[in-house]
């Protein structure tokens, strides 16, 4: 069911480039650490983070999920009930707002009847 997305013409270049970039940074970090240059090693390690993010977001790393055309009846019914409940709550909020507006209008018209 989960089929890999086919590689585009330029995607193999990206894979090779990212692989080389990763190898260079891992090797550079190890070499810099061995030579006693912690800041230089840290830069190589920091450059691995964006490389990892590119690998994760790359189109060849994703798998295509096959989704059904329609939701199952149970889920559709649950979704409909949820929408109905939300609509009812919104109507209650609107009714409370109208009631508060009516009370405020009455207070403005009759300021001596406040308490």
Secondary structure, DSSP 8 states (H G I E B T S, - for coil): --EE----TTHHHHHHHHHHHHHHHHHHHHHHHHTT-HHHHHHHHHHHHHHHHHHHH-TTT-EE----SS--HHHHHHHHHHHHHHHHHHHHHHHHHHHHHHHHHHHHH-GGG--
